[in-house]
């Protein structure tokens, strides 16, 4: 039975539409497969790049696959088996920290070194077993970064040494860099460097061989204490409080020259964290002045010294302390009371000439 020309044309249009739809669907399907394959594709790990290695190290809240982790292992729920932290938890070494330290030995630019050191610091805190497996040579390598020209590298190296100082076996090795750290703090005026260096020193038992260098940098420490950077001021005060307990350093601290407005550090408007540390510092100094060892020598101080600002006849420290007794923060109140008590001279020293008597008599009256 024959078919007319109009019917043939209509059928041809239908077939073209069907073929067009099929072709379009095929194209969409191919595009979908390409996108899906791209998503599944893992980018190659650029082991030759120290920056890439640094970015692979998992930090707080970060997760990264170690290089040797197989794809099937990474595809598990959450990829937990491939995480460096999880691998260490199961007694396996991820190798992240070792790769970072090895990459630090190569010649890198400022940015790369800073980034690698920053990642090493985080790995030391997170991968305890791998950090404990490091050697004295690794500490020496990190310490050598303190001689870098860039302050950013010095700061990151200080942070890394601070992280390693939490491991007991490395403390003696890190102590060898104490003099270098003190030199950096006293010669470079950078608040971030001050904070990093002082945090490291406050986390280490400073040996006696560092005391001569401490005497030389005492004015710099006092300047940091009187700066406008709260975190640096807090760290400097903590270090000075510790040093005030050393008999051979007490006079050097008390004779340091201070600004005329030094007692503004005892104003209630100061942050509570700083006020507390300053009050602890004042208490340690007062206790040191009351010790028999201190009274065995007749000391002389310059007019702008810390001693005169705190304990001199014209000092207004007593007024500041009395105002802090009603401070909103309880720990500041308690510490202010402790300083007031420490300013009372011991009975057996009452007959001896002592510069602490004016402060004592003020509170007695």
C-alpha positions in Angstrom: 0.0 0.0 0.0 1.7 3.2 -1.0 2.5 6.2 1.2 2.1 9.7 0.1 4.8 12.3 0.0 3.4 14.3 3.0 3.3 11.2 5.1 6.9 10.4 4.2 8.1 13.8 5.2 6.3 13.6 8.5 7.9 10.3 9.3 11.3 11.7 8.3 10.9 14.6 10.7 9.9 12.3 13.5 13.0 10.1 12.9 15.2 13.2 12.9 13.8 14.3 16.2 14.4 10.9 17.7 17.9 10.7 16.4 18.5 14.3 17.7 17.2 13.4 21.1 19.3 10.3 21.3 22.4 12.2 20.2 21.8 14.9 22.8 21.3 12.4 25.5 24.5 10.6 24.5 26.4 13.9 24.7 25.0 14.7 28.1 25.9 11.2 29.3 29.4 11.5 28.0 29.8 14.9 29.7 28.5 13.4 32.9 31.0 10.6 32.7 33.8 13.1 32.1 32.8 15.2 35.1 32.5 12.1 37.3 35.9 10.9 36.2 37.4 14.3 36.9 36.0 14.4 40.4 37.2 10.9 41.1 40.7 11.6 39.7 43.3 12.2 42.4 45.9 14.9 41.5 49.5 13.6 41.5 51.4 14.3 44.7 54.2 16.8 43.8 56.8 15.3 46.1 59.5 17.6 44.5 57.7 20.7 45.8 58.3 21.5 49.5 55.3 23.8 49.5 53.1 21.0 48.4 54.6 18.7 51.0 53.9 21.4 53.6 50.3 21.7 52.5 49.8 18.0 52.8 50.7 17.9 56.5 47.4 17.8 58.6 47.1 20.6 61.0 44.4 21.2 63.7 41.1 20.5 62.1 42.7 19.4 58.8 42.9 16.0 57.2 45.3 14.8 54.5 46.3 11.5 53.0 49.8 10.2 53.4 51.7 9.6 50.1 51.7 5.8 50.5 48.0 5.5 51.3 46.3 3.4 48.6 43.2 4.7 46.9 41.0 2.0 48.2 42.0 2.9 51.8 41.2 6.5 51.2 37.8 5.7 49.8 36.5 4.4 53.1 34.0 6.3 55.1 35.5 9.7 56.0 38.9 8.5 54.7 40.0 7.9 58.3 42.4 5.1 57.5 44.4 7.4 55.3 44.8 10.2 57.9 48.3 10.7 59.4 46.8 11.1 62.9 44.7 7.9 62.5 47.7 6.0 61.1 49.7 7.0 64.2 46.9 6.0 66.4 47.0 2.5 64.9 50.8 2.3 65.4 51.8 3.3 61.9 54.2 6.0 60.8 52.7 8.4 58.3 56.1 9.8 57.4 54.7 13.3 57.2 57.0 14.9 59.7 60.1 13.2 58.2 59.2 14.4 54.7 58.8 17.9 56.0 62.2 17.9 57.8 63.9 16.4 54.7 62.4 19.1 52.5 63.7 21.8 54.9 67.3 20.7 54.2 66.9 21.7 50.6 67.5 25.3 49.5 64.1 27.0 49.7 62.8 30.6 49.4 61.4 32.5 52.4 57.8 31.6 51.7 58.6 27.8 51.4 60.7 27.7 54.5 58.1 29.6 56.6 55.4 27.3 55.3 57.4 24.1 56.0 58.3 25.2 59.5 54.7 26.1 60.2 53.6 22.6 59.1 56.4 21.0 61.1 55.1 22.8 64.2 51.6 21.5 63.8 52.8 18.0 63.1 54.9 18.0 66.3 51.8 18.8 68.3 49.6 16.3 66.5 51.9 13.4 65.7 53.5 12.7 69.1 55.2 9.4 68.2 56.7 10.8 65.0 57.9 13.9 66.9 59.5 11.8 69.6 61.3 9.7 66.9 63.1 12.8 65.7 66.8 13.3 66.4 69.2 16.0 67.7 70.2 16.7 64.1 66.6 17.6 63.4 66.6 20.1 66.3 69.9 21.5 65.0 68.4 21.9 61.5 65.4 23.8 62.9 67.7 25.9 65.0 69.8 26.9 62.0 66.8 28.7 60.6 67.2 31.3 63.4 70.1 32.7 61.3 67.8 33.2 58.2 67.6 36.7 56.9 63.8 36.8 56.9 62.0 37.5 60.2 59.1 35.3 59.2 61.4 32.3 59.0 63.0 33.2 62.4 59.5 33.4 63.9 58.4 30.1 62.5 61.6 28.4 63.7 61.0 29.7 67.2 57.5 28.3 67.2 58.9 24.9 66.0 61.5 24.8 68.7 58.7 25.7 71.2 56.8 22.7 70.0 59.8 20.4 70.3 60.5 21.7 73.8 57.5 19.9 75.0 59.4 16.6 74.5 61.8 16.1 77.4 64.7 14.6 75.5 65.1 17.7 73.3 65.2 20.3 76.0 68.9 20.3 76.6 69.6 20.5 72.8 67.1 23.4 72.5 68.8 25.2 75.5 71.9 25.6 73.3 69.9 28.1 71.3 68.9 30.2 74.3 71.7 32.8 73.7 70.7 33.2 70.1 67.1 33.6 71.0 68.0 36.3 73.5 70.1 38.1 70.9 67.2 38.1 68.5 64.8 39.5 71.1 67.2 42.3 72.0 68.2 43.3 68.5 65.1 43.0 66.4 62.0 45.1 67.3 59.2 42.9 66.1 56.3 42.0 68.4 55.6 38.6 66.8 59.3 37.7 67.1 59.3 38.8 70.7 56.2 36.7 71.5 57.6 33.6 69.8 61.0 34.0 71.4 59.7 34.7 74.9 57.2 31.8 74.8 60.1 29.5 74.0 62.3 30.8 76.8 59.4 30.6 79.3 59.0 27.0 78.3 62.7 26.1 79.0 64.8 25.9 82.2 67.4 28.5 81.5 70.9 27.2 82.5 73.4 29.4 84.5 75.6 29.9 81.5 72.9 32.1 80.0 72.9 34.6 82.9 75.7 36.9 81.5 73.6 37.2 78.3 70.5 37.8 80.3 72.2 40.8 82.1 73.0 42.3 78.7 69.5 42.0 77.4 67.7 43.1 80.6 67.1 46.6 79.3 65.5 45.2 76.2 63.3 42.9 78.2 62.2 45.9 80.3 61.4 47.9 77.1 59.2 45.0 75.9 57.4 45.0 79.2 56.6 48.7 78.7 55.6 48.3 75.1 52.0 48.4 73.8 51.8 44.8 72.7 49.9 42.9 75.4 51.0 39.4 74.5 54.6 40.4 74.3 54.3 42.3 77.6 52.7 39.2 79.3 55.5 36.9 78.1 58.3 39.4 79.1 56.8 39.8 82.5 56.6 36.1 83.1 60.3 35.7 82.1 61.3 38.6 84.4 59.3 37.1 87.3 61.2 33.9 86.9 64.6 35.7 86.7 63.7 37.8 89.8 64.0 34.6 91.8 67.7 34.3 90.9 69.9 35.9 93.5 72.6 36.9 91.0 70.1 38.6 88.7 67.9 40.5 91.2 70.0 43.6 91.3 70.3 43.8 87.5 66.5 43.7 87.2 65.9 46.3 90.0 68.5 48.7 88.6 67.1 48.6 85.0 66.0 52.1 83.9 62.2 52.4 83.3 59.9 55.1 81.9 58.5 57.7 84.2 55.0 56.3 83.8 56.0 52.7 84.7 53.3 52.5 87.4 50.6 52.9 84.7 51.1 49.1 84.3 49.3 48.8 87.6 46.2 50.7 86.5 42.9 48.9 86.7 42.3 49.8 83.1 45.0 47.3 82.0 43.9 43.8 80.8 43.5 41.4 83.7 46.1 39.0 82.2 48.7 41.7 82.2 47.8 43.1 85.6 48.1 39.6 87.2 51.6 39.0 85.7 52.8 42.5 86.7 51.6 41.9 90.3 53.4 38.5 90.4 56.5 40.3 89.2 56.2 42.9 91.9 55.7 40.3 94.6 58.8 38.3 93.5 60.9 41.5 93.5 59.6 42.4 97.0 60.3 39.0 98.3 63.8 39.1 96.8 64.5 42.5 98.6 63.5 41.0 101.9 65.8 38.0 101.6 69.0 37.8 103.8 71.1 37.3 100.8 70.0 40.7 99.3 70.4 42.6 102.6 74.0 41.3 102.9 75.1 43.9 100.4 74.5 47.7 100.3 73.0 48.3 96.9 72.8 51.6 95.0 70.3 52.4 92.3 69.9 55.1 89.7 67.0 57.6 90.0 65.1 56.2 87.0 65.5 52.6 88.1 62.8 50.0 88.6 63.6 49.9 92.2 62.8 53.6 92.7 59.6 53.3 90.7 58.3 50.4 92.8 60.0 50.8 96.2 61.5 54.3 96.4 60.3 56.9 98.9 58.4 58.8 96.2 56.8 55.7 94.7 53.0 55.6 94.5 52.8 51.9 94.2 50.8 51.7 97.4 48.0 53.8 96.0 47.8 51.6 92.9 47.8 48.4 95.0 45.0 49.6 97.2 42.9 50.4 94.1 43.4 46.9 92.7 42.1 45.3 95.9 38.6 46.0 94.5 39.4 45.0 91.0 36.6 43.1 89.2 38.8 40.0 88.6 39.3 37.9 91.7 42.8 36.7 90.8 44.0 40.3 90.5 42.5 41.2 93.9 44.3 38.2 95.5 47.6 39.0 93.9 47.4 42.7 94.9 46.9 41.6 98.5 49.9 39.3 98.2 52.1 42.2 97.1 50.8 44.3 100.0 51.7 41.6 102.4 55.2 41.1 100.9 55.9 44.8 101.3 55.8 44.3 105.1 59.4 43.8 106.2 60.1 40.8 108.3 60.5 41.5 112.1 64.2 40.5 112.2 65.0 43.1 109.6 63.3 46.0 111.5 66.6 47.2 113.0 68.4 47.2 109.7 68.5 50.1 107.3 66.3 49.1 104.4 64.6 50.9 101.6 61.5 48.8 102.0 60.5 50.6 105.2 58.8 53.5 103.6 56.4 51.2 101.8 55.9 49.2 105.0 55.2 52.2 107.2 52.7 53.5 104.6 50.5 50.5 104.9 51.0 50.4 108.7 49.8 54.0 109.0 
